[in-house]
Amino acid sequence: MTERRVYVHAAAALGPWGDTGADERRRLDADPPPLDLNALTRATLGAPLRQASHFVELAAIGARLCLDALGRRPPDAAAVYIGTGLAEVRRAAALFRQVMPPGPGLASPFDFINASNNMAAFYVAKGAGLAARNLTVKQEEFSFERALELADGDLRAGAVPAALVGGVDENVQPRSDHLRRITLRDDQWMGEGSAWLYLDGDPAGARAELVVIVEQVTAPDAPADAWAARLAPALAALKRAGEPWQLLPGFRLRATQREALRAALPGIGLREYLDHCGCYYSAAGFGMATLFDAAPPPGLSLHVNRDAGGRCVAVALRAL
């Protein structure tokens, strides 16, 4: 049996400035200011999402931008997969302030409803008119990659005809409160965003192929050179002769690890995307989606991230 392949047909990313395209992307030189999405929600969706949370707005706007880029209605049985490290933070915190002392002890009905982490996937599916499964996946640094992995497996197995895969996370002001939920270095700006890929098995009109998702495990304290040497052969095997390639380093890669990996993969270019979105658990989605802000760069793009336990996940996309 011929193995099914998976292709990217559309992508979109909403950044921490409210940016939705290449001409709107701005570099961060500090933590981004609070983002009000009400006007963008109305402009993108045609109407406000009454009583919806900031997290839901992020998800709904990003998904709609992706489907607008697709330019056609997805099949009703297309599935939705959202990867998020923190999910519904603001409304959940508001709910606890209401029900725990010294709060009033009664929760706002809308805060209670919106505190459910899967409400965003529901809004996305409802807004797109989809009637199949919708899933919310959380695995800290690899939240987007795990959602993408589930979609990839379902598509290759023929379980779904198409998949809308997102990486969505919101931040919390001030920074001190946010750092209770995610560990960042002093030189890493906190971010937020909503990034989406539309995938199916049809090569016609596709912009890229999702080649493979590679996972390796090393000792958490492995030297950068040893870590890179273990991962590099699996990545180098994906490259075609004479094909250009580039590395998209995730926010958990330290400079020494990034440079050791580049040294182990001769000729690989570097695409820094975190300067435009900040650091958050599902930022990998922003890095991959913004490859398609314009014509995707030719050749192979490799997104690589790592967690504190030594696990490493790489996603390979090949432009078509």
C-alpha positions as CSV (number, residue, x, y, z in Angstrom):
1,M,0.0,0.0,0.0
2,T,1.3,3.5,-0.9
3,E,2.0,5.5,2.2
4,R,-0.3,8.6,2.5
5,R,1.5,11.9,2.5
6,V,0.5,15.1,4.3
7,Y,0.6,18.6,2.7
8,V,0.2,22.2,4.0
9,H,-2.3,24.1,1.9
10,A,-2.7,27.3,4.0
11,A,-1.2,28.9,7.1
12,A,-1.7,32.0,9.2
13,A,-0.3,33.5,12.4
14,L,-1.5,36.2,14.7
15,G,1.3,37.8,16.8
16,P,1.5,39.7,20.1
17,W,1.1,43.1,18.4
18,G,-2.1,42.0,16.7
19,D,0.0,41.4,13.5
20,T,-1.4,39.1,10.9
21,G,1.1,39.4,8.0
22,A,4.7,40.0,7.1
23,D,4.3,43.7,6.7
24,E,2.9,44.0,10.2
25,R,5.5,41.9,12.1
26,R,7.5,43.9,14.6
27,R,10.5,42.9,16.7
28,L,10.1,42.7,20.4
29,D,12.6,44.7,22.6
30,A,10.5,44.2,25.8
31,D,7.5,42.2,26.9
32,P,4.6,43.1,24.6
33,P,1.9,45.4,25.9
34,P,-1.6,44.0,26.7
35,L,-3.4,43.3,23.4
36,D,-7.1,44.2,22.9
37,L,-8.5,42.0,20.2
38,N,-12.1,43.3,20.0
39,A,-11.7,45.4,16.9
40,L,-9.7,42.7,15.1
41,T,-12.3,40.1,16.1
42,R,-15.1,42.1,14.5
43,A,-13.0,42.8,11.4
44,T,-11.9,39.2,10.9
45,L,-15.1,37.3,12.0
46,G,-17.6,39.9,10.9
47,A,-19.1,40.2,14.4
48,P,-17.8,40.2,18.0
49,L,-17.7,37.0,20.0
50,R,-19.9,38.1,22.9
51,Q,-18.5,37.2,26.3
52,A,-15.7,35.2,24.7
53,S,-12.3,35.2,26.4
54,H,-9.0,36.6,25.0
55,F,-7.8,33.1,24.5
56,V,-10.9,32.2,22.5
57,E,-10.5,35.4,20.4
58,L,-6.9,34.5,19.7
59,A,-7.9,31.0,18.5
60,A,-10.9,32.1,16.5
61,I,-9.1,34.9,14.7
62,G,-6.0,32.8,13.8
63,A,-8.2,29.9,12.5
64,R,-10.3,32.2,10.4
65,L,-7.2,33.8,8.9
66,C,-5.9,30.4,7.9
67,L,-9.2,29.4,6.3
68,D,-9.4,32.7,4.5
69,A,-5.9,31.9,3.1
70,L,-7.2,28.5,2.0
71,G,-9.8,30.2,-0.1
72,R,-12.3,27.4,0.0
73,R,-14.6,25.7,2.5
74,P,-13.0,22.7,4.3
75,P,-14.9,19.5,4.3
76,D,-17.4,19.2,7.2
77,A,-15.4,16.2,8.5
78,A,-12.2,18.2,8.9
79,A,-10.8,17.9,12.4
80,V,-9.5,20.7,14.7
81,Y,-6.4,20.2,16.8
82,I,-5.2,22.9,19.2
83,G,-1.9,22.8,21.0
84,T,-1.6,25.0,24.0
85,G,0.8,25.0,26.9
86,L,-1.3,27.2,29.3
87,A,-4.7,27.4,27.6
88,E,-7.4,29.5,29.3
89,V,-5.3,31.4,31.9
90,R,-7.0,34.7,32.4
91,R,-10.6,33.5,32.8
92,A,-9.4,30.6,35.0
93,A,-7.6,33.0,37.3
94,A,-10.6,35.3,37.4
95,L,-12.8,32.3,38.3
96,F,-10.5,31.3,41.2
97,R,-10.5,34.9,42.5
98,Q,-14.3,34.9,42.7
99,V,-14.8,31.5,44.4
100,M,-11.8,31.5,46.8
101,P,-11.6,33.7,49.9
102,P,-11.7,36.7,50.1
103,G,-13.8,36.6,46.9
104,P,-17.6,36.7,46.9
105,G,-17.8,32.9,46.6
106,L,-19.9,33.0,43.5
107,A,-18.5,32.7,40.0
108,S,-19.6,34.7,36.9
109,P,-21.4,32.3,34.6
110,F,-19.4,33.5,31.6
111,D,-16.1,33.1,33.5
112,F,-17.1,29.6,34.5
113,I,-18.0,28.6,30.9
114,N,-14.9,30.2,29.4
115,A,-12.6,28.6,31.9
116,S,-12.9,25.3,30.1
117,N,-9.7,24.7,28.1
118,N,-11.6,23.2,25.2
119,M,-13.9,26.2,24.6
120,A,-11.5,27.6,22.0
121,A,-11.5,24.4,19.9
122,F,-15.4,24.5,20.1
123,Y,-15.5,28.1,18.8
124,V,-13.0,27.3,16.0
125,A,-15.0,24.3,14.9
126,K,-18.3,26.1,15.2
127,G,-17.0,29.1,13.2
128,A,-15.7,26.9,10.4
129,G,-18.9,24.8,10.3
130,L,-17.1,21.6,11.1
131,A,-18.8,18.6,12.6
132,A,-15.9,16.3,13.3
133,R,-13.6,15.9,16.3
134,N,-11.9,18.8,17.9
135,L,-9.1,18.2,20.4
136,T,-7.0,20.4,22.8
137,V,-3.5,19.1,23.5
138,K,-1.1,20.3,26.2
139,Q,2.5,19.2,26.6
140,E,4.4,22.4,27.6
141,E,7.2,23.1,25.1
142,F,5.9,20.5,22.6
143,S,2.2,21.4,22.7
144,F,2.0,22.5,19.1
145,E,4.2,19.6,17.9
146,R,1.9,17.0,19.7
147,A,-1.2,18.5,18.1
148,L,0.5,18.4,14.7
149,E,1.6,14.8,15.4
150,L,-1.9,13.7,16.2
151,A,-3.2,15.4,13.0
152,D,-0.4,13.9,10.9
153,G,-1.2,10.4,12.2
154,D,-4.9,10.8,11.6
155,L,-4.4,12.0,8.0
156,R,-1.9,9.3,7.2
157,A,-4.3,6.7,8.6
158,G,-7.2,8.1,6.6
159,A,-9.2,8.8,9.7
160,V,-9.9,12.4,8.7
161,P,-10.0,14.1,5.3
162,A,-8.3,17.3,6.5
163,A,-7.0,19.0,9.7
164,L,-6.8,22.5,11.0
165,V,-3.9,22.5,13.5
166,G,-3.3,25.5,15.8
167,G,-0.8,26.6,18.4
168,V,-2.5,29.1,20.8
169,D,-1.3,30.6,24.1
170,E,-2.0,33.9,25.9
171,N,0.2,35.7,28.4
172,V,-0.6,37.3,31.7
173,Q,0.4,40.7,32.9
174,P,2.5,41.5,34.8
175,R,5.6,39.4,33.9
176,S,6.0,38.3,37.5
177,D,2.6,36.6,37.4
178,H,3.3,35.0,34.0
179,L,6.6,33.6,35.3
180,R,4.7,31.5,37.8
181,R,3.4,29.5,34.8
182,I,6.4,29.4,32.5
183,T,10.1,29.6,33.1
184,L,11.9,32.3,31.0
185,R,15.3,33.7,31.1
186,D,15.8,37.4,31.7
187,D,16.7,37.9,28.0
188,Q,13.6,36.1,26.8
189,W,10.4,38.2,26.2
190,M,7.1,36.7,27.1
191,G,4.8,36.3,24.1
192,E,1.5,35.1,22.9
193,G,0.0,34.2,19.6
194,S,-2.3,32.0,17.5
195,A,-0.8,30.1,14.5
196,W,-2.5,27.6,12.2
197,L,-1.8,25.2,9.4
198,Y,-4.4,23.6,7.2
199,L,-3.4,20.1,6.2
200,D,-4.7,17.3,3.9
201,G,-3.5,14.5,1.7
202,D,-3.9,16.2,-1.7
203,P,-0.7,17.5,-3.3
204,A,-2.5,19.7,-5.8
205,G,-2.1,23.3,-4.9
206,A,-0.1,22.5,-1.7
207,R,2.5,24.9,-0.5
208,A,4.7,22.5,1.5
209,E,4.8,18.9,2.6
210,L,4.9,17.8,6.2
211,V,7.8,15.4,5.9
212,V,8.3,13.9,9.3
213,I,8.3,14.6,13.1
214,V,11.5,13.3,14.7
215,E,11.9,12.7,18.4
216,Q,15.2,12.0,20.3
217,V,15.9,11.7,24.0
218,T,19.3,12.6,25.6
219,A,20.4,13.2,29.1
220,P,19.1,16.5,30.4
221,D,22.7,17.7,31.1
222,A,24.2,16.4,27.9
223,P,26.9,18.7,26.5
224,A,25.7,20.7,23.5
225,D,28.1,18.9,21.1
226,A,27.0,15.5,22.3
227,W,23.3,16.4,22.0
228,A,23.7,17.8,18.5
229,A,25.8,14.8,17.4
230,R,23.0,12.5,18.4
231,L,20.2,14.4,16.7
232,A,22.0,15.5,13.5
233,P,22.1,12.2,11.6
234,A,18.3,11.8,11.7
235,L,17.9,15.4,10.4
236,A,20.7,15.2,7.8
237,A,19.1,12.0,6.3
238,L,16.0,14.2,5.4
239,K,18.0,16.5,3.1
240,R,18.1,15.9,-0.6
241,A,21.3,16.4,-2.5
242,G,21.9,20.1,-3.3
243,E,18.7,21.1,-1.4
244,P,18.9,24.3,0.7
245,W,17.8,24.0,4.3
246,Q,17.3,26.2,7.3
247,L,16.9,25.8,11.1
248,L,14.2,27.3,13.1
249,P,15.4,27.1,16.8
250,G,12.7,26.8,19.5
251,F,12.8,28.9,22.6
252,R,14.3,26.2,24.8
253,L,17.4,25.8,22.7
254,R,20.3,27.7,24.3
255,A,22.8,29.5,22.1
256,T,25.4,26.8,22.6
257,Q,22.9,24.0,21.5
258,R,21.8,26.0,18.5
259,E,25.3,26.6,17.3
260,A,26.4,23.0,17.9
261,L,23.5,21.8,15.9
262,R,24.3,24.2,13.0
263,A,27.9,23.0,13.1
264,A,26.7,19.4,12.9
265,L,24.5,20.2,9.9
266,P,26.8,21.9,7.4
267,G,25.4,24.6,5.3
268,I,22.2,25.0,7.1
269,G,20.7,28.5,7.3
270,L,19.1,30.1,10.4
271,R,15.6,31.6,10.7
272,E,15.0,33.5,13.9
273,Y,11.3,34.0,14.6
274,L,11.1,34.4,18.3
275,D,12.1,38.0,18.0
276,H,8.7,38.7,16.5
277,C,6.4,36.6,18.8
278,G,8.2,36.2,22.1
279,C,8.5,33.0,24.0
280,Y,5.5,30.8,24.8
281,Y,4.8,27.1,24.9
282,S,3.2,26.8,21.5
283,A,5.5,29.4,19.7
284,A,6.7,26.6,17.3
285,G,3.4,27.1,15.5
286,F,4.2,30.8,14.9
287,G,7.6,29.9,13.5
288,M,6.2,27.3,11.1
289,A,3.1,29.3,10.0
290,T,5.2,32.5,9.3
291,L,7.2,30.5,6.8
292,F,4.1,31.1,4.6
293,D,3.8,34.8,5.2
294,A,5.1,35.0,1.6
295,A,6.3,32.2,-0.7
296,P,7.9,29.6,1.6
297,P,11.7,29.5,1.3
298,P,12.8,26.8,-1.0
299,G,14.1,23.5,0.4
300,L,13.8,22.0,3.8
301,S,12.8,23.9,7.0
302,L,13.6,22.2,10.3
303,H,12.0,23.4,13.6
304,V,13.9,22.0,16.6
305,N,13.0,22.4,20.3
306,R,14.0,20.8,23.5
307,D,12.7,20.5,27.0
308,A,14.3,20.4,30.4
309,G,14.2,16.6,30.5
310,G,16.4,16.2,27.4
311,R,13.6,15.3,25.0
312,C,13.9,16.9,21.6
313,V,11.3,17.2,18.9
314,A,12.0,18.3,15.3
315,V,9.5,19.0,12.6
316,A,10.5,18.9,8.9
317,L,8.6,20.9,6.2
318,R,9.6,20.9,2.5
319,A,8.5,23.8,0.3
320,L,6.7,22.8,-2.9
